[in-house]
């Protein structure tokens, strides 16, 4: 409201000036041509040019008013759009919480985020099996990624696909939404808000999910959004596995 007051002041001043100019011409005509009505009429014809000037000014004011209304309308649209983005964001957050809290591992007592401890333990064993069965594999990043993917696929297909499929897809959905709809400070804030929801067991399993063939899409988001910024890399099976991500995955981007 306060921002609109200067514009109303200027409009009032312009109206007063226009009225004053008209009044000045009328008085000037009466003084200069007091006793000569013919000359006064000729002088009055000069007002035709002034009328055109005022008509032009009026049209310019109309265009300016339309422009201001468009800006105001655009601001309202942007505000509504941003509010819609926030509504969707928080609904996605609720969806993530609901899916995680309702995770259940069949024939075990683990529920919610606890199942990722079971998942991680099984994955650790699967990694050992793959190495044991392939003792002559060369040590390189590509070979390590192949080992991780093979170990992950084995237990994921056998035990955890039905349990965690919706969980992984929802995490990727939320991260993709944050990446696409927020910028600068707002992205940092809402990214941090989402990341703060994760427990250590989730971070560990998401770390290796991102290194599997299934996790290629989410790996890019991890790198871009600095998803593992607060994750203790000493908790993973091998600290060298952190090198399989871009350094940006562990930084504030």
ROSE-4610 file (N, C-alpha, C; in Angstrom, 1 decimal, always signed):
// ROSE-4610
residu = [X/X/X/X/X/X/X/X/X/X/X/X/X/X/X/X/X/X/X/X/X/X/X/X/X/X/X/X/X/X/X/X/X/X/X/X/X/X/X/X/X/X/X/X/X/X/X/X/X/X/X/X/X/X/X/X/X/X/X/X/X/X/X/X/X/X/X/X/X/X/X/X/X/X/X/X/X/X/X/X/X/X/X/X/X/X/X/X/X/X/X/X/X/X/X/X/X/X/X/X/X/X/X/X/X/X/X/X/X/X/X/X/X/X/X/X/X/X/X/X/X/X/X/X/X/X/X/X/X/X/X/X/X/X/X/X/X/X/X/X/X/X/X/X/X/X/X/X/X/X/X/X/X/X/X/X/X/X/X/X/X/X/X/X/X/X/X/X/X/X/X/X/X/X/X/X/X/X/X/X/X/X/X/X/X/X/X/X/X/X/X/X/X/X/X/X/X/X/X/X/X/X/X/X/X/X/X/X/X/X/X/X/X/X/X/X/X/X/X/X/X/X/X/X/X/X/X/X/X/X/X/X/X/X/X/X/X/X/X/X/X/X/X/X/X/X/X/X/X/X/X/X/X/X/X/X/X/X/X/X/X/X/X/X/X/X/X/X/X/X/X/X/X/X/X/X/X/X/X/X/X/X/X/X/X/X/X/X/X/X/X/X/X/X/X/X/X/X/X/X/X/X/X/X/X/X/X/X/X/X/X/X/X/X/X/X/X/X/X/X/X/X/X/X/X/X/X/X/X/X/X/X/X/X/X/X/X/X/X/X/X/X/X/X/X/X/X/X/X/X/X/X/X/X/X/X/X/X/X/X/X/X/X/X/X/X/X/X/X/X/X/X/X/X/X/X/X/X/X/X/X/X/X/X/X/X/X/X/X/X/X/X/X/X/X/X/X/X/X/X/X/X/X/X/X/X/X/X/X/X/X/X/X/X/X/X/X/X/X/X/X/X/X/X/X/X/X/X/X/X/X/X/X/X/X/X/X/X/X/X/X/X/X/X/X/X/X/X/X/X/X/X/X/X/X/X/X/X/X/X/X/X/X/X/X/X/X/X/X/X/X/X/X/X/X/X/X/X/X/X/X/X/X/X/X/X/X/X/X/X/X/X/X/X/X/X/X/X/X/X/X/X/X/X/X/X/X/X/X/X/X/X/X/X/X/X/X/X/X/X/X/X/X/X/X/X/X/X/X/X/X/X/X/X/X/X/X/X/X/X/X/X/X/X/X/X/X/X/X/X/X/X/X/X/X/X/X/X/X/X/X/X/X/X/X/X/X/X/X/X/X/X/X/X/X/X/X/X/X/X/X/X/X/X/X/X/X/X/X/X/X/X/X/X/X/X/X/X/X/X/X/X/X/X/X/X/X/X/X/X/X/X/X/X/X/X/X/X/X/X/X/X/X/X/X/X/X/X/X/X/X/X/X/X/X/X/X/X/X/X/X/X/X/X/X/X/X/X/X/X/X/X/X/X/X/X/X/X/X/X/X/X/X/X/X/X/X/X/X/X/X/X/X/X/X/X/X/X/X/X/X/X/X/X/X/X/X/X/X/X/X/X/X/X/X/X/X/X/X/X/X/X/X/X/X/X/X/X/X/X/X/X/X/X/X/X/X/X/X/X/X/X/X/X/X/X/X/X/X/X/X/X/X/X/X/X/X/X/X/X/X/X/X/X/X/X/X/X/X/X/X/X/X/X/X/X/X/X/X]
num = [1/1/1/2/2/2/3/3/3/4/4/4/5/5/5/6/6/6/7/7/7/8/8/8/9/9/9/10/10/10/11/11/11/12/12/12/13/13/13/14/14/14/15/15/15/16/16/16/17/17/17/18/18/18/19/19/19/20/20/20/21/21/21/22/22/22/23/23/23/24/24/24/25/25/25/26/26/26/27/27/27/28/28/28/29/29/29/30/30/30/31/31/31/32/32/32/33/33/33/34/34/34/35/35/35/36/36/36/37/37/37/38/38/38/39/39/39/40/40/40/41/41/41/42/42/42/43/43/43/44/44/44/45/45/45/46/46/46/47/47/47/48/48/48/49/49/49/50/50/50/51/51/51/52/52/52/53/53/53/54/54/54/55/55/55/56/56/56/57/57/57/58/58/58/59/59/59/60/60/60/61/61/61/62/62/62/63/63/63/64/64/64/65/65/65/66/66/66/67/67/67/68/68/68/69/69/69/70/70/70/71/71/71/72/72/72/73/73/73/74/74/74/75/75/75/76/76/76/77/77/77/78/78/78/79/79/79/80/80/80/81/81/81/82/82/82/83/83/83/84/84/84/85/85/85/86/86/86/87/87/87/88/88/88/89/89/89/90/90/90/91/91/91/92/92/92/93/93/93/94/94/94/95/95/95/96/96/96/97/97/97/98/98/98/99/99/99/100/100/100/101/101/101/102/102/102/103/103/103/104/104/104/105/105/105/106/106/106/107/107/107/108/108/108/109/109/109/110/110/110/111/111/111/112/112/112/113/113/113/114/114/114/115/115/115/116/116/116/117/117/117/118/118/118/119/119/119/120/120/120/121/121/121/122/122/122/123/123/123/124/124/124/125/125/125/126/126/126/127/127/127/128/128/128/129/129/129/130/130/130/131/131/131/132/132/132/133/133/133/134/134/134/135/135/135/136/136/136/137/137/137/138/138/138/139/139/139/140/140/140/141/141/141/142/142/142/143/143/143/144/144/144/145/145/145/146/146/146/147/147/147/148/148/148/149/149/149/150/150/150/151/151/151/152/152/152/153/153/153/154/154/154/155/155/155/156/156/156/157/157/157/158/158/158/159/159/159/160/160/160/161/161/161/162/162/162/163/163/163/164/164/164/165/165/165/166/166/166/167/167/167/168/168/168/169/169/169/170/170/170/171/171/171/172/172/172/173/173/173/174/174/174/175/175/175/176/176/176/177/177/177/178/178/178/179/179/179/180/180/180/181/181/181/182/182/182/183/183/183/184/184/184/185/185/185/186/186/186/187/187/187/188/188/188/189/189/189/190/190/190/191/191/191/192/192/192/193/193/193/194/194/194/195/195/195/196/196/196/197/197/197/198/198/198/199/199/199/200/200/200/201/201/201/202/202/202/203/203/203/204/204/204/205/205/205/206/206/206/207/207/207/208/208/208/209/209/209/210/210/210/211/211/211/212/212/212/213/213/213/214/214/214/215/215/215/216/216/216/217/217/217/218/218/218/219/219/219/220/220/220/221/221/221/222/222/222/223/223/223/224/224/224/225/225/225/226/226/226/227/227/227/228/228/228/229/229/229/230/230/230/231/231/231/232/232/232/233/233/233/234/234/234/235/235/235/236/236/236/237/237/237/238/238/238/239/239/239/240/240/240/241/241/241/242/242/242/243/243/243/244/244/244/245/245/245/246/246/246/247/247/247/248/248/248/249/249/249/250/250/250/251/251/251/252/252/252/253/253/253]
x = [+0.8/+0.0/+0.9/+1.9/+2.8/+3.4/+3.8/+4.4/+3.5/+2.2/+1.3/+1.1/+1.4/+1.1/+1.9/+3.2/+3.9/+3.3/+2.8/+2.2/+0.9/+0.1/-1.1/-0.8/+0.3/+0.7/+1.1/+1.8/+2.3/+1.0/+0.1/-1.1/-1.9/-2.0/-2.7/-2.0/-0.7/+0.1/-0.1/-0.1/-0.3/-1.7/-2.7/-4.1/-4.2/-3.6/-3.6/-2.9/-1.7/-1.0/-1.8/-2.4/-3.2/-4.4/-5.1/-6.2/-5.6/-4.4/-3.9/-3.5/-3.0/-2.6/-3.9/-5.0/-6.2/-6.7/-6.6/-7.1/-6.2/-4.9/-4.0/-4.3/-4.6/-4.9/-6.2/-7.2/-8.4/-8.2/-7.5/-7.3/-6.4/-5.4/-4.5/-5.3/-6.3/-7.1/-8.0/-8.5/-9.4/-8.6/-7.3/-6.5/-6.0/-5.5/-4.9/-6.0/-7.1/-8.1/-9.4/-9.3/-10.4/-11.6/-11.2/-12.3/-12.4/-11.7/-11.7/-12.1/-13.4/-13.9/-13.4/-13.2/-12.7/-11.3/-10.5/-9.1/-9.1/-10.0/-10.1/-10.6/-11.4/-11.9/-10.7/-9.9/-8.8/-7.8/-7.6/-6.6/-7.2/-8.5/-9.1/-8.9/-8.8/-8.6/-7.2/-6.3/-5.0/-5.2/-6.3/-6.5/-6.7/-7.0/-7.1/-5.8/-4.7/-3.4/-3.1/-3.6/-3.4/-4.3/-5.5/-6.4/-5.8/-5.1/-4.4/-3.3/-2.6/-1.5/-2.1/-3.2/-3.8/-4.4/-4.9/-5.4/-4.3/-3.2/-2.0/-1.5/-1.5/-1.1/-2.1/-3.3/-4.3/-4.1/-3.8/-3.6/-2.3/-1.3/-0.1/-0.3/-1.2/-1.5/-2.3/-3.1/-3.9/-3.0/-2.0/-1.0/-0.2/+0.2/+1.0/+0.2/-1.1/-2.0/-2.1/-2.3/-2.4/-1.1/+0.0/+1.3/+1.5/+1.1/+1.1/+0.2/-1.0/-1.9/-1.3/-0.7/-0.1/+1.0/+1.9/+2.9/+2.3/+1.3/+0.6/+0.0/-0.6/-1.2/-0.1/+1.0/+2.2/+2.7/+2.8/+3.3/+2.3/+1.0/+0.1/+0.2/+0.4/+0.5/+1.8/+2.9/+4.1/+4.0/+3.2/+3.0/+2.2/+1.1/+0.3/+1.1/+1.9/+2.7/+3.7/+4.3/+5.3/+4.6/+3.4/+2.6/+2.2/+1.9/+1.6/+2.8/+3.9/+5.2/+5.4/+5.2/+5.4/+4.4/+3.2/+2.2/+2.5/+3.0/+3.4/+4.6/+5.6/+6.8/+6.4/+5.6/+5.3/+4.4/+3.6/+2.9/+3.8/+4.9/+5.9/+6.7/+6.9/+7.6/+6.8/+5.5/+4.6/+4.5/+4.5/+4.5/+5.8/+6.9/+8.2/+8.1/+7.7/+7.6/+6.7/+5.5/+4.6/+5.1/+5.8/+6.4/+7.5/+8.4/+9.5/+8.9/+8.0/+7.5/+6.8/+6.3/+5.5/+6.2/+7.6/+8.4/+8.4/+8.2/+8.3/+9.1/+9.9/+10.8/+10.1/+9.6/+8.9/+9.8/+9.1/+9.7/+10.8/+10.8/+11.8/+11.0/+11.6/+10.9/+11.2/+12.2/+12.5/+11.4/+11.2/+10.1/+10.7/+10.1/+10.6/+12.0/+12.7/+14.1/+15.0/+14.5/+15.3/+15.7/+14.8/+15.0/+16.3/+16.8/+18.0/+19.2/+19.1/+20.2/+20.3/+19.1/+19.1/+19.6/+19.1/+19.5/+21.0/+21.6/+23.0/+23.8/+23.4/+24.1/+24.1/+22.9/+22.8/+23.7/+23.7/+24.6/+26.0/+26.5/+27.8/+28.2/+27.3/+27.6/+27.7/+26.8/+26.7/+28.0/+28.6/+29.8/+31.0/+31.0/+32.0/+31.9/+30.7/+30.5/+31.0/+30.7/+31.1/+32.6/+33.3/+34.7/+35.3/+34.7/+35.2/+35.1/+34.0/+33.8/+34.6/+35.2/+35.9/+37.2/+38.1/+39.4/+40.4/+40.2/+41.2/+40.8/+39.8/+39.3/+40.3/+40.6/+41.5/+40.9/+41.7/+41.1/+41.1/+39.9/+39.8/+38.4/+38.1/+36.8/+35.7/+35.9/+34.9/+34.6/+35.7/+35.5/+34.8/+35.1/+34.5/+33.0/+32.6/+31.2/+30.5/+31.1/+30.5/+30.3/+31.2/+31.1/+29.9/+29.9/+28.8/+27.4/+27.3/+26.1/+25.6/+26.6/+26.3/+25.8/+26.5/+26.1/+24.8/+24.5/+23.3/+22.1/+22.3/+21.2/+20.8/+21.8/+21.5/+20.5/+20.8/+19.9/+18.7/+18.8/+17.7/+16.6/+16.9/+15.9/+15.3/+16.2/+15.8/+15.0/+15.3/+14.7/+14.1/+14.6/+14.2/+13.5/+13.3/+12.7/+11.3/+10.4/+9.0/+8.9/+9.9/+9.9/+10.3/+11.3/+11.9/+11.8/+11.1/+11.0/+10.3/+9.2/+8.5/+9.3/+10.1/+10.9/+11.9/+12.7/+13.8/+13.2/+12.1/+11.5/+11.0/+10.5/+10.0/+11.1/+12.2/+13.3/+13.8/+13.9/+14.3/+13.4/+12.1/+11.0/+11.2/+11.3/+11.5/+12.7/+13.8/+15.1/+14.9/+14.3/+14.1/+13.2/+12.2/+11.3/+12.0/+12.8/+13.6/+14.6/+15.2/+16.2/+15.5/+14.3/+13.6/+12.8/+12.4/+11.5/+12.0/+13.2/+13.7/+15.0/+15.4/+16.6/+17.3/+18.6/+19.5/+19.2/+18.8/+18.6/+17.5/+16.4/+15.2/+15.6/+16.4/+16.8/+17.6/+18.5/+19.4/+18.5/+17.5/+16.7/+15.9/+15.2/+14.3/+15.0/+16.2/+17.0/+17.5/+18.0/+18.4/+17.3/+16.1/+15.0/+14.6/+14.8/+14.5/+15.6/+16.9/+18.0/+18.0/+17.5/+17.5/+16.6/+15.7/+14.8/+15.5/+16.6/+17.2/+18.0/+17.9/+18.8/+20.0/+21.0/+22.3/+22.1/+21.2/+21.0/+20.5/+19.7/+19.2/+20.3/+21.1/+22.2/+23.1/+23.4/+24.3/+23.8/+22.5/+21.9/+21.6/+21.3/+21.1/+22.4/+23.5/+24.8/+25.1/+24.8/+25.1/+24.0/+22.8/+21.8/+22.2/+22.7/+23.2/+24.3/+25.1/+26.2/+25.8/+24.6/+24.1/+23.5/+23.3/+22.7/+21.3/+20.6/+19.3/+19.3/+20.4/+20.4/+21.1/+21.3/+22.0/+21.3/+20.0/+19.3/+19.4/+19.3/+19.4/+20.8/+21.8/+23.2/+23.5/+23.0/+23.2/+22.6/+21.5/+20.9/+21.7/+22.2/+23.1/+24.3/+24.9/+26.0/+25.7/+24.5/+24.1/+23.7/+23.0/+22.5/+23.3/+24.5/+25.3/+24.6/+24.0/+23.1/+23.9/+25.1/+25.9/+26.8/+26.4/+27.2/+27.4/+26.4/+26.4/+26.7/+26.9/+27.1/+28.5/+28.7/+30.0/+30.5/+31.5/+32.0/+32.7/+33.1/+33.7/+32.7/+31.4/+30.4/+30.2/+30.7/+30.5/+31.5/+31.3/+32.1/+33.6/+33.8/+35.2/+35.2/+36.1/+36.1/+36.5/+37.1/+37.5/+36.2/+35.2/+33.9/+33.4/+33.8/+33.3/+33.9/+35.0/+35.6/+34.7/+33.8/+32.9/+31.8/+31.7/+30.8/+31.7/+31.0/+31.7/+31.9/+32.9/+33.2/+32.0/+31.2/+30.1/+29.0/+29.0/+28.0/+28.2/+29.4/+29.8/+30.0/+29.6/+29.8/+28.4/+28.5/+27.3/+27.2/+26.3/+26.2/+25.2]
y = [-1.2/+0.0/+1.3/+1.3/+2.5/+2.8/+1.7/+2.0/+2.7/+2.6/+3.2/+4.7/+5.2/+6.6/+7.6/+7.4/+8.4/+8.5/+7.4/+7.4/+8.3/+8.1/+8.9/+10.4/+10.7/+12.1/+12.7/+12.0/+12.5/+12.7/+11.8/+11.9/+13.1/+13.4/+14.6/+15.9/+15.9/+17.1/+17.3/+16.3/+16.4/+17.0/+16.5/+17.0/+18.5/+18.8/+20.3/+21.1/+20.6/+21.4/+21.6/+20.5/+20.6/+21.6/+21.5/+22.4/+23.9/+24.0/+25.4/+25.9/+25.1/+25.5/+26.0/+25.2/+25.7/+27.0/+27.1/+28.3/+29.5/+29.3/+30.3/+30.8/+29.9/+30.3/+31.1/+30.7/+31.4/+32.9/+33.0/+34.3/+35.2/+34.5/+35.3/+35.8/+35.0/+35.4/+36.6/+36.6/+37.7/+39.0/+38.8/+40.0/+40.6/+39.8/+40.3/+40.7/+40.1/+40.4/+40.9/+41.8/+42.2/+42.8/+43.6/+44.3/+43.8/+42.7/+42.3/+40.8/+40.6/+39.2/+38.4/+39.0/+38.3/+37.7/+38.6/+38.1/+37.1/+37.3/+36.3/+34.9/+35.0/+33.7/+33.0/+33.9/+33.3/+32.7/+33.4/+32.9/+31.6/+31.5/+30.3/+29.1/+29.4/+28.3/+27.6/+28.3/+27.8/+26.6/+26.6/+25.6/+24.2/+24.2/+22.9/+22.1/+22.8/+22.1/+21.6/+22.4/+22.0/+20.8/+20.9/+19.7/+18.4/+18.5/+17.4/+16.9/+17.9/+17.5/+16.8/+17.3/+16.7/+15.3/+15.2/+13.9/+12.9/+13.3/+12.4/+12.0/+13.0/+12.8/+11.8/+12.0/+11.0/+9.6/+9.5/+8.2/+7.6/+8.4/+7.9/+7.4/+8.2/+7.8/+6.4/+6.3/+5.0/+3.9/+4.0/+3.0/+2.7/+3.7/+3.5/+2.7/+3.1/+2.4/+0.9/+0.6/-0.8/-1.5/-0.8/-1.4/-1.8/-0.8/-1.0/-2.2/-2.2/-3.3/-4.7/-4.7/-5.9/-6.4/-5.4/-5.8/-6.3/-5.6/-6.0/-7.4/-7.7/-9.0/-10.1/-9.7/-10.7/-11.0/-10.0/-10.2/-11.1/-11.0/-11.8/-13.3/-13.4/-14.7/-15.4/-14.6/-15.2/-15.6/-14.8/-15.1/-16.4/-16.5/-17.7/-18.9/-18.7/-19.9/-20.4/-19.4/-19.8/-20.5/-20.0/-20.7/-22.1/-22.3/-23.6/-24.5/-24.0/-24.8/-25.2/-24.3/-24.7/-25.7/-25.6/-26.6/-28.0/-28.0/-29.3/-29.9/-29.0/-29.4/-30.1/-29.4/-30.0/-31.2/-31.3/-32.6/-33.7/-33.4/-34.4/-34.8/-33.8/-34.2/-35.1/-34.8/-35.7/-37.1/-37.1/-38.4/-39.2/-38.5/-39.2/-39.7/-38.9/-39.3/-40.5/-40.5/-41.5/-42.9/-42.8/-44.0/-44.6/-43.7/-44.2/-44.8/-44.1/-44.6/-45.9/-46.2/-47.4/-48.5/-48.4/-49.5/-50.6/-51.8/-53.1/-54.1/-54.8/-55.8/-57.2/-58.0/-59.2/-60.1/-60.7/-61.7/-61.1/-59.8/-59.2/-58.1/-57.7/-56.7/-55.3/-55.1/-53.8/-53.1/-51.9/-51.0/-49.6/-48.9/-47.6/-47.5/-46.5/-46.3/-47.5/-48.2/-49.3/-50.4/-50.5/-51.6/-51.3/-50.1/-49.8/-50.3/-50.5/-51.2/-52.6/-53.3/-54.6/-54.7/-53.7/-53.6/-53.4/-52.6/-52.3/-53.5/-54.2/-55.4/-56.4/-56.6/-57.6/-57.2/-55.9/-55.4/-55.6/-55.4/-55.6/-57.1/-58.0/-59.4/-59.7/-59.1/-59.3/-58.8/-57.7/-57.2/-58.2/-58.7/-59.7/-61.0/-61.4/-62.5/-62.3/-61.1/-60.8/-60.7/-60.2/-60.1/-61.5/-62.3/-63.6/-64.5/-64.3/-65.1/-64.5/-63.3/-62.7/-62.1/-63.0/-62.6/-61.9/-62.1/-61.6/-60.3/-59.7/-58.4/-57.3/-56.5/-55.4/-54.3/-53.6/-52.5/-51.2/-50.8/-49.5/-49.0/-47.8/-47.2/-47.9/-48.2/-48.9/-50.3/-51.0/-52.3/-52.3/-51.3/-51.1/-50.8/-50.0/-49.7/-51.0/-51.8/-53.1/-54.0/-54.0/-54.9/-54.4/-53.0/-52.4/-52.7/-52.6/-52.8/-54.2/-55.2/-56.6/-57.0/-56.5/-56.8/-56.2/-55.0/-54.3/-55.0/-55.3/-55.9/-57.3/-58.0/-59.3/-59.3/-58.4/-58.4/-57.5/-56.5/-55.7/-56.5/-57.3/-58.1/-59.2/-59.8/-60.9/-60.5/-59.4/-59.1/-57.7/-56.7/-55.3/-54.6/-55.1/-54.4/-53.9/-54.8/-54.5/-53.6/-53.7/-53.0/-51.5/-51.3/-50.0/-49.3/-49.9/-49.3/-47.9/-47.8/-46.5/-45.5/-46.0/-45.1/-44.4/-45.2/-44.6/-43.7/-44.1/-43.2/-41.9/-41.9/-40.7/-39.8/-40.3/-39.5/-38.8/-39.5/-38.9/-37.9/-38.1/-37.2/-35.9/-35.9/-34.7/-33.9/-34.6/-33.9/-33.3/-34.0/-33.4/-32.2/-32.2/-31.1/-29.9/-30.1/-29.0/-28.4/-29.3/-28.8/-28.0/-28.4/-27.7/-26.5/-26.3/-25.3/-24.2/-24.4/-23.4/-22.9/-21.7/-21.1/-20.5/-20.4/-19.7/-20.0/-19.0/-19.2/-20.1/-19.9/-20.8/-22.3/-22.5/-23.9/-24.4/-23.6/-24.1/-24.4/-23.5/-23.7/-25.0/-25.2/-26.3/-27.6/-27.5/-28.7/-29.2/-28.2/-28.5/-29.0/-28.5/-28.9/-30.4/-30.8/-32.1/-33.1/-32.7/-33.5/-33.8/-32.8/-32.9/-34.1/-34.6/-35.6/-37.0/-37.1/-38.4/-38.9/-40.2/-40.8/-41.4/-41.7/-42.2/-43.5/-44.4/-45.6/-45.4/-44.3/-44.0/-43.4/-42.5/-42.0/-43.1/-44.1/-45.1/-45.9/-46.2/-47.0/-46.2/-45.0/-44.1/-43.9/-43.8/-43.7/-44.8/-46.0/-47.1/-47.3/-46.9/-46.9/-46.0/-44.9/-43.9/-44.4/-45.4/-45.9/-47.2/-47.6/-48.8/-48.3/-49.2/-48.8/-48.2/-48.7/-48.2/-46.7/-46.3/-45.0/-43.9/-44.1/-43.1/-41.7/-41.7/-40.4/-39.7/-40.4/-39.8/-39.4/-40.2/-39.8/-38.4/-38.1/-36.7/-35.7/-36.0/-35.0/-34.9/-36.1/-36.0/-35.1/-35.3/-34.4/-33.0/-32.7/-31.3/-30.6/-31.3/-30.7/-30.8/-31.4/-31.6/-32.4/-33.5/-34.3/-34.9/-35.2/-35.9/-34.9/-33.7/-32.6/-32.9/-33.4/-33.7/-35.2/-36.0/-37.4/-37.7/-38.5/-38.9/-40.0/-39.7/-40.7/-41.9/-41.8/-42.9/-44.0/-43.8/-44.8/-45.7/-45.4/-46.3/-47.5/-48.5/-49.7/-49.4/-48.5/-48.2/-46.7/-45.9/-44.5/-44.1/-45.0/-44.7/-44.6/-45.2/-45.2/-43.8/-42.9/-41.5/-40.8/-41.4/-40.9/-41.2/-42.1/-42.5/-41.5/-40.5/-39.4/-38.2/-37.1/-35.9/-35.2/-34.4/-33.8/-32.9/-32.4/-31.5/-32.2/-33.6/-34.3/-34.1/-33.7/-33.5/-32.0/-31.2/-29.7/-29.0/-27.7/-26.9/-26.2/-26.7/-26.1/-25.0]
z = [+0.0/+0.0/+0.0/+0.8/+0.9/-0.4/-1.2/-2.5/-3.5/-3.3/-4.3/-4.0/-2.8/-2.4/-3.3/-3.6/-4.4/-5.8/-6.4/-7.7/-7.7/-6.6/-6.5/-6.3/-5.6/-5.4/-6.7/-7.5/-8.8/-9.7/-9.7/-10.5/-10.1/-8.8/-8.3/-8.8/-8.7/-9.1/-10.6/-11.4/-12.9/-13.2/-12.5/-12.7/-12.3/-11.2/-10.8/-11.8/-12.3/-13.3/-14.6/-15.0/-16.3/-16.1/-14.9/-14.6/-14.6/-13.9/-13.8/-15.2/-16.1/-17.4/-18.2/-18.1/-18.7/-18.2/-16.9/-16.2/-16.6/-16.7/-17.1/-18.5/-19.5/-20.8/-20.9/-20.0/-20.0/-19.5/-18.4/-17.9/-18.8/-19.5/-20.4/-21.6/-22.0/-23.2/-22.8/-21.6/-21.2/-21.0/-20.6/-20.4/-21.7/-22.6/-23.8/-24.8/-24.8/-25.8/-25.2/-24.2/-23.4/-24.2/-25.2/-26.0/-27.4/-27.8/-29.2/-29.2/-29.4/-29.4/-30.6/-31.8/-33.0/-32.7/-32.2/-31.9/-30.8/-29.9/-28.8/-29.3/-30.4/-31.0/-31.7/-32.4/-33.1/-32.2/-31.1/-30.1/-29.5/-29.3/-28.8/-29.7/-31.0/-31.9/-31.6/-31.0/-30.7/-29.6/-28.9/-28.0/-28.6/-29.9/-30.6/-30.5/-30.7/-30.6/-29.2/-28.2/-26.8/-26.5/-27.1/-26.9/-27.4/-28.6/-29.2/-28.2/-27.7/-26.7/-25.5/-25.0/-23.8/-24.1/-25.4/-25.8/-25.9/-26.4/-26.5/-25.1/-24.2/-22.8/-22.1/-22.4/-21.8/-22.3/-23.7/-24.2/-23.6/-23.4/-22.8/-21.4/-20.7/-19.3/-19.3/-20.3/-20.4/-20.7/-21.6/-21.9/-20.6/-19.9/-18.7/-17.6/-17.5/-16.6/-16.9/-18.2/-18.6/-18.3/-18.6/-18.3/-16.8/-16.0/-14.5/-14.1/-14.7/-14.3/-14.8/-15.9/-16.4/-15.4/-15.0/-14.0/-12.7/-12.3/-11.0/-11.2/-12.3/-12.6/-12.7/-13.3/-13.4/-12.1/-11.2/-9.8/-9.1/-9.3/-8.6/-9.1/-10.5/-11.0/-10.5/-10.4/-9.9/-8.4/-7.6/-6.2/-6.1/-6.9/-6.9/-7.4/-8.4/-8.9/-7.8/-7.1/-6.1/-5.0/-4.6/-3.5/-4.0/-5.2/-5.7/-5.7/-6.0/-5.9/-4.5/-3.5/-2.1/-1.7/-2.1/-1.7/-2.3/-3.5/-4.1/-3.3/-3.0/-2.3/-1.0/-0.2/+1.1/+1.0/+0.0/-0.3/-0.6/-1.4/-1.7/-0.5/+0.4/+1.7/+2.5/+2.6/+3.3/+2.7/+1.4/+0.7/+1.1/+1.0/+1.4/+2.8/+3.8/+5.2/+5.4/+4.7/+4.8/+4.2/+3.1/+2.5/+3.4/+3.9/+4.7/+6.0/+6.7/+8.0/+7.8/+6.7/+6.5/+5.8/+5.7/+5.1/+6.1/+5.5/+6.3/+5.6/+6.4/+5.8/+6.2/+5.3/+5.6/+6.5/+7.5/+8.4/+9.3/+9.4/+10.3/+11.1/+12.2/+13.0/+12.5/+11.6/+11.1/+10.4/+10.8/+10.1/+9.9/+8.9/+8.7/+8.2/+8.6/+8.2/+8.7/+9.7/+10.2/+9.2/+8.2/+7.2/+6.4/+6.4/+5.6/+6.3/+7.6/+8.3/+7.8/+7.7/+7.2/+5.7/+4.9/+3.5/+3.4/+4.2/+4.2/+4.6/+5.6/+6.0/+4.9/+4.3/+3.2/+2.0/+1.8/+0.7/+1.0/+2.2/+2.6/+2.3/+2.7/+2.5/+1.0/+0.2/-1.2/-1.9/-1.4/-1.9/-1.7/-0.5/-0.2/-1.1/-1.3/-2.2/-3.6/-4.1/-5.5/-5.6/-4.6/-4.6/-4.4/-3.6/-3.4/-4.6/-5.4/-6.6/-7.8/-7.6/-8.7/-8.2/-7.7/-7.1/-8.0/-9.3/-10.2/-10.9/-10.4/-11.0/-10.7/-11.8/-11.6/-10.8/-10.1/-9.2/-10.0/-10.4/-11.1/-10.7/-11.1/-10.8/-11.6/-12.8/-13.6/-13.1/-12.7/-12.1/-10.8/-10.0/-8.7/-8.9/-9.8/-10.1/-10.6/-11.3/-11.8/-10.6/-9.7/-8.4/-7.6/-7.4/-6.6/-7.3/-8.6/-9.3/-9.2/-9.3/-9.3/-7.9/-6.8/-5.5/-5.1/-5.6/-5.3/-6.0/-7.3/-8.0/-7.4/-6.9/-6.4/-5.2/-4.2/-3.0/-3.3/-4.2/-4.5/-5.1/-6.2/-6.9/-5.9/-5.2/-4.3/-3.1/-2.5/-1.2/-1.0/-1.7/-1.4/-2.5/-3.6/-4.7/-4.3/-3.9/-3.6/-2.4/-1.5/-0.2/-0.4/-1.3/-1.3/-2.7/-3.6/-5.0/-4.9/-4.2/-4.1/-3.3/-2.4/-1.5/-2.4/-3.2/-4.0/-5.1/-5.7/-6.8/-6.2/-4.9/-4.3/-3.9/-3.4/-3.1/-4.4/-5.5/-6.7/-7.2/-7.0/-7.5/-6.7/-5.4/-4.6/-5.0/-5.1/-5.5/-6.9/-7.8/-9.1/-9.1/-8.2/-8.1/-7.5/-6.5/-5.9/-7.0/-7.7/-8.7/-9.8/-10.2/-11.3/-10.9/-9.6/-9.3/-8.3/-7.7/-6.8/-7.3/-7.0/-7.4/-6.2/-6.3/-5.4/-3.9/-3.1/-1.7/-1.4/-2.2/-1.9/-2.1/-3.2/-3.4/-2.3/-1.8/-0.6/+0.6/+0.8/+2.0/+1.9/+0.8/+0.7/+0.5/-0.1/-0.2/+1.2/+1.9/+3.3/+4.2/+4.0/+4.7/+4.4/+3.2/+2.8/+3.3/+3.1/+3.5/+5.0/+5.7/+7.2/+7.7/+6.8/+7.2/+7.2/+6.6/+6.4/+7.6/+7.9/+8.9/+8.3/+9.1/+8.6/+7.7/+8.2/+7.5/+6.0/+5.9/+4.6/+3.7/+4.2/+3.5/+3.0/+3.8/+3.4/+2.2/+2.3/+1.2/+0.0/+0.1/-1.0/-1.7/-0.9/-1.5/-2.5/-2.1/-3.0/-4.1/-3.8/-4.8/-6.0/-5.7/-6.7/-7.5/-7.0/-7.8/-8.6/-8.4/-9.2/-10.5/-11.5/-12.8/-12.6/-11.6/-11.3/-10.9/-10.3/-9.7/-10.5/-11.8/-12.6/-12.6/-12.6/-12.6/-11.3/-10.2/-8.9/-8.6/-9.1/-8.9/-9.4/-10.6/-11.1/-10.2/-9.6/-8.6/-7.3/-6.9/-5.7/-6.0/-7.2/-7.5/-7.6/-8.2/-8.5/-7.2/-6.3/-5.1/-3.8/-4.0/-2.8/-1.7/-2.1/-1.2/+0.0/-0.2/+0.8/+1.6/+1.6/+2.3/+3.7/+4.4/+5.9/+6.2/+5.2/+5.4/+5.7/+6.8/+7.2/+6.3/+5.4/+4.4/+5.0/+6.3/+6.9/+7.2/+7.1/+7.3/+6.2/+5.0/+3.8/+3.9/+3.1/+3.1/+2.8/+1.9/+1.5/+1.2/+2.0/+1.8/+0.4/-0.4/-1.8/-2.7/-2.2/-3.0/-3.2/-2.3/-2.4/-3.7/-4.2/-5.4/-6.7/-6.5/-7.6/-7.8/-6.9/-7.1/-7.5/-8.0/-8.2/-6.8/-6.7/-5.4/-5.0/-6.0/-5.7/-4.9/-4.9/-4.1/-2.6/-2.2/-0.8/-0.5/-1.4/-1.1/-1.2/-0.7/-0.7/-2.0/-2.9/-4.3/-4.4]
